[in-house]
Structures are given as structure tokens and as C-alpha cells.
Amino acid sequence: MMNAELCLVEVSGSEMSGGVAVLEPILASVRDGVSERLSRGFASSWPTLNLFLTGDQYSTFPPLGNAILGGKTIALNEPMQLLMLLKSREVVMVREELSGVTFEQLSVRNGEQVVGQFEHSYPNDSMREFVEAVPGRVLESMRDGLSALQGFYNAIRVEEGFCVAKRLYGHL
């Protein structure tokens, strides 16, 4: 699944009820950079960030599992691609949970698993320095990812009925 990229976008309640026909063009415009909507892309780092949050790369168990992959899943015509929707109340739950955790807490809870997935045997000495630096870089990217998620969910206008649409692009 590492080739798939995740995009999160704020949508109105009426857009959400419009389904795929309404949401796909919105998500495509964000992905193409022609939209000013509140959004956040996570390229291919989303499974590692989900692992950092939940202890499992593909967990959708609320509330932290909702931050990345959780919500109502809508099947698309394209094979193995997902569109997920979080209602306003689910957004509030994610926001509250994200506000209540720190990078340090998540590092203690799941940091070893995150770093462990990148512990490779290096094929030659020229790669040794790069591979040995990976754990620190991975954890720093988790700090950045957590901050980005917190900022995104805090900015959603749930009081006005806004929700989140998540689109996973690429092949799983």
C-alpha cells in the first residue's frame, strides 16, 4: 500500500450527502492544486502515521483510527481505491482525541513499532549511514504528521456542519 497517497478535505454536509458524484470533483480539484479548500495530503506516509497513532497501519478503530482511515467507506468503480467520509460528530471526536495526545505519549506507545518497520539490513557499507539515521528521521516525520493532523482537524468548521472526505489514490 505504500504507493497510495491520502488526501483529506473539508466538505459541507450537503456536499457529503451528494456522494461520489459531488465529492470526486472536489477532491480532484484539491489534488490538482486548483482549490482553496481546507485540505491536507499525506502522500505515502499515511500508513506509518496511522501506525504511530493507533499501533496498527490499517486500524480504523475510533477515535484515532478515524483520523486517517476511519469513517464510512464508499466503494468506487476503480479497483482498490477508497473514499471515506467522517461526519461532523466524528470529526469532533477525532479533534478532541488528537488534542489530548502528545508526540511524546505516542512515541512511548507506538514509536518502537514505527521505527521497527524501517529497520533493514543494509546491503553495503555505503548505505549504513543512511539506514542508521532512518529511525530519527521517521520519528521526526511523525511529529510533523501529528502536528499537521491536529492543525487540519482543529480548523474544520464543524460548528457550521462541515465534515471530512478522505480519498486514497493509487493502488493498494
C-alpha positions as CSV (number, residue, x, y, z in Angstrom):
1,M,0.0,0.0,0.0
2,M,3.0,2.3,0.1
3,N,2.2,3.7,-3.4
4,A,-1.2,5.0,-2.4
5,E,-1.5,8.6,-1.2
6,L,-4.1,10.0,1.1
7,C,-5.9,13.4,0.8
8,L,-8.2,14.8,3.4
9,V,-10.6,17.7,2.6
10,E,-13.2,19.7,4.5
11,V,-16.6,19.4,2.8
12,S,-20.1,20.7,3.7
13,G,-22.8,18.4,4.9
14,S,-24.7,18.9,1.7
15,E,-21.7,18.0,-0.4
16,M,-21.2,14.9,1.7
17,S,-24.8,13.8,1.1
18,G,-24.2,14.4,-2.6
19,G,-22.0,11.3,-2.6
20,V,-19.2,10.3,-5.0
21,A,-20.6,12.4,-7.9
22,V,-20.2,15.6,-5.9
23,L,-17.1,14.6,-3.8
24,E,-14.8,13.3,-6.5
25,P,-14.5,16.6,-8.4
26,I,-13.9,18.5,-5.1
27,L,-11.1,16.1,-4.2
28,A,-9.7,16.2,-7.7
29,S,-9.5,20.0,-7.6
30,V,-7.7,19.9,-4.3
31,R,-5.3,17.3,-5.6
32,D,-4.6,19.3,-8.7
33,G,-3.9,22.4,-6.6
34,V,-6.8,24.5,-8.1
35,S,-8.8,24.7,-4.9
36,E,-8.5,26.9,-1.8
37,R,-10.4,24.4,0.4
38,L,-9.0,23.3,3.7
39,S,-7.2,20.1,2.9
40,R,-4.2,18.0,3.9
41,G,-2.3,15.5,1.8
42,F,-0.2,12.7,3.3
43,A,1.4,11.2,0.2
44,S,2.5,7.6,1.1
45,S,3.3,8.4,4.7
46,W,-0.2,7.7,5.9
47,P,0.2,4.0,6.9
48,T,3.2,4.9,9.1
49,L,1.3,7.8,10.6
50,N,-1.7,5.5,11.3
51,L,0.7,3.1,12.9
52,F,2.0,5.9,15.1
53,L,-1.5,6.9,16.1
54,T,-3.1,3.5,16.6
55,G,-0.4,0.8,16.8
56,D,-1.6,-0.7,13.5
57,Q,-1.0,0.5,10.0
58,Y,-4.6,-0.1,8.9
59,S,-6.6,0.4,12.0
60,T,-9.9,2.3,11.7
61,F,-10.8,1.9,15.4
62,P,-12.1,5.3,16.6
63,P,-11.2,7.8,17.6
64,L,-7.6,8.0,16.5
65,G,-8.2,5.4,13.8
66,N,-10.7,7.8,12.3
67,A,-8.0,10.5,11.8
68,I,-6.6,8.7,8.8
69,L,-8.6,5.7,7.6
70,G,-11.8,5.6,9.6
71,G,-15.3,6.7,8.8
72,K,-17.9,5.5,6.3
73,T,-16.3,3.8,3.3
74,I,-17.8,4.3,-0.1
75,A,-16.7,1.9,-2.9
76,L,-15.6,3.4,-6.1
77,N,-15.6,2.0,-9.6
78,E,-11.8,2.0,-9.7
79,P,-10.4,-1.2,-8.2
80,M,-9.0,-1.0,-4.7
81,Q,-9.3,2.7,-4.1
82,L,-11.3,4.3,-1.2
83,L,-13.4,7.3,-0.4
84,M,-14.1,7.7,3.3
85,L,-16.4,10.2,5.0
86,L,-16.4,11.5,8.6
87,K,-19.5,13.2,9.8
88,S,-19.2,16.3,12.0
89,R,-19.6,14.5,15.3
90,E,-16.8,12.0,14.3
91,V,-14.6,15.0,13.4
92,V,-15.2,16.4,16.9
93,M,-14.2,13.1,18.4
94,V,-11.0,12.9,16.4
95,R,-10.2,16.6,17.2
96,E,-10.7,16.0,20.9
97,E,-8.6,12.9,20.9
98,L,-5.8,14.5,18.8
99,S,-5.8,17.5,21.2
100,G,-5.4,15.1,24.2
101,V,-2.3,13.3,22.9
102,T,1.3,14.4,22.6
103,F,4.1,13.3,20.3
104,E,5.9,12.0,23.4
105,Q,3.0,9.9,24.5
106,L,2.6,8.3,21.1
107,S,6.3,7.8,20.8
108,V,6.3,5.8,24.0
109,R,3.2,3.9,23.0
110,N,4.0,3.2,19.3
111,G,7.4,4.6,18.4
112,E,9.2,1.3,18.6
113,Q,6.8,-0.2,16.1
114,V,7.2,2.7,13.8
115,V,11.0,2.6,13.9
116,G,10.9,-1.2,13.7
117,Q,9.3,-1.2,10.3
118,F,12.3,0.7,8.9
119,E,15.0,-1.5,10.4
120,H,16.5,-3.1,7.4
121,S,19.8,-4.8,6.9
122,Y,21.9,-2.6,4.7
123,P,23.3,-4.2,1.5
124,N,26.6,-2.4,1.7
125,D,28.7,0.0,3.8
126,S,27.7,3.0,1.7
127,M,24.1,2.5,2.9
128,R,25.0,2.0,6.6
129,E,24.9,5.8,7.5
130,F,21.6,6.3,5.7
131,V,19.9,3.3,7.4
132,E,21.2,4.2,10.8
133,A,19.8,7.7,10.5
134,V,16.3,6.5,9.5
135,P,14.8,6.0,13.0
136,G,15.3,9.6,14.0
137,R,14.0,10.9,10.6
138,V,11.0,8.6,10.8
139,L,10.0,9.8,14.3
140,E,10.6,13.5,13.3
141,S,8.3,12.9,10.3
142,M,5.7,11.5,12.8
143,R,6.0,14.7,14.8
144,D,5.3,16.7,11.7
145,G,2.4,14.4,10.7
146,L,0.8,14.6,14.1
147,S,1.1,18.4,14.0
148,A,-0.4,18.5,10.5
149,L,-3.4,16.3,11.6
150,Q,-4.0,18.4,14.7
151,G,-4.0,21.6,12.6
152,F,-6.3,20.1,10.0
153,Y,-8.9,18.8,12.4
154,N,-8.8,21.9,14.6
155,A,-9.5,24.1,11.5
156,I,-12.6,22.2,10.3
157,R,-15.8,24.3,10.8
158,V,-17.8,21.6,12.5
159,E,-20.0,24.2,14.1
160,E,-21.2,25.1,10.6
161,G,-21.8,21.4,9.7
162,F,-18.6,20.7,7.8
163,C,-17.3,17.2,7.6
164,V,-14.2,15.4,6.2
165,A,-13.9,13.5,2.9
166,K,-10.8,11.3,2.6
167,R,-9.6,9.9,-0.7
168,L,-6.9,7.2,-1.1
169,Y,-5.3,7.5,-4.5
170,G,-3.2,4.8,-6.1
171,H,-3.2,1.0,-5.9
172,L,-3.3,-0.7,-2.6
